[in-house]
Amino acid sequence: MVGRLARHLAGAAAAWFVFVVQTALVYLGLFAYAGVTNADLGGPLGGPFLVLLAGIVGAILVPLLFVPAGLIGDAAARSGRFLVKMLITSAAAMVLAAIYMAVVALTTGDSLDVMLWSCLGAAVTVLVPAVAHVAVADGVLKVGRIWRRFRSPAPV
């Protein structure tokens, strides 16, 4: 139980980190686009504020989205391969993100087309962090197995 929790905590930390880095890369892309098209650059605090906001949103998404999706993938592919766990976890994360975004869109009164585009954007946004969660959680599991294999036996 402790091992499973440690694996998923490490995966959740990786998902949070990837989510924040992904936001920074999107901002750099938007910054480059604004520079090429001579548009407004968003002010000097645009980038740091967006990364801070992504850190907060990522911290909220970890217990609500990435950990449940990782547990779903772990339970569905208990003895499955890495690819099966990754596909199931990614699908679960995308579905959960779309559901959460639909709830937000409905509560704010957005139109149906805005809601659908928001759900699609949310599903695509969580794909890479979900893969990072599975990769790190599976890597921790493999490192634990290797560690136990090469640990010297206790003297008798």
ABEGO torsion letter per residue (X at the ends): XAAAAAAAAAAAAAAAAAAAAAAAAAAAAAAAAAAAAGBBAGEAAAAAAAAAAAAAAAAAAAAAAAAAAAAAAAAABAABBAAAAAAAAAAAAAAAAAAAAAAAAAAAGBBAAAAAAAAAAAAAAAAAAAAAAAAAAAAAAAAAAAAAAABBBBBX
